[in-house]
Amino acid sequence: MSRMGTLSLDDFKAVKIPVPWGHISGRWYGNRTERPILAIHGWQDNLGTFDRLLPLLPDYLGILCIDLPGHGRSCHLQPGMHYSVDDYVDIIPRVMKEYGWQKVSLLGHSMGAILMFVFAALAPHAVDMVISLDILISECRQPEGNNLRLAAHNMEKHLGEDERLVGGCSREPPAYPLQKMCSALAKGSFNSVRQEVAHHMLHRQVTRSRLYPGKYYFSRDGRIKFINHAYLDNGLFAEMARRIETNPYLVIKASDSPYVGPSEALSILTANNPNFEFHEVQGTHHVHLNEPEKCAQYIVPFLIRHRPPPTLNSWSKEQSLLGTKVFHASSKL
């Protein structure tokens, strides 16, 4: 093989992974003959969040991007059920079981990256690599003050959403032109997502209105806005970090984002795990979507080291430096 190419967004297979409440929707990009990397998006996003990053990654790998339940085109939970971070962790072994994987490679953003940290701590023997975009683990949520008020608010709102579903409300949600929805998505992300790239996620979470031609409405499950957050403590996060002893683990932090997680857990991984890497890049929480080349410059060399090409000896030194060269051309994305 004389040169390494990059993934194409046109080269994918749409997948539906059966689960007890329906299916998990996804797209398997690139190589479909070997175990892919499992990619999981953040809260209220969908697999489109990786659209601009994927074309910068080497094409000898496959990437299986999924929509979490209630997001994108995956099935919603039944009325009466509640979305929670803890339950979302179980999606990872469900996907592994569906495809018969003994190990899993993980790429996640935000909430997706949190799920991966938890799973890697619970089953380090089953994880051969983690790439975490702009978070390691959520900050400890103490059950007091504003957090209690938020929990009470979410409980009330979730019950309201459930009543609407059980009541069989057939009325369409408000519908808008796509451009206005792009603006709403950008604003809803506190301008973390640039408006000009919002369409990459929008196309998987809207449905065309049957009442108003040319308009669309948001079709993701409204209950995901009121997700249950676990009340964990920093001591538990630290113990979880200690369990991730040797797993290759890359964290890319966005400079303009407040997220990364407890400093103790980060310090433990830095000190104890010889395969841990931490890099900071300029950008917002969605820097991987807005300016993907900034993340890819670290992801590509990490992939080549920890999920190398099958015929590594055939790769030249110049090709192994792709992580610092391909991005000049790709910065036009």
Summary of the structure (lengths in Angstrom):
residues: 333
radius of gyration: 19.9
end to end distance: 26.1
largest distance: 63.0
contacts: 1074
relative contact order: 0.15
helix: 41%
strand: 19%
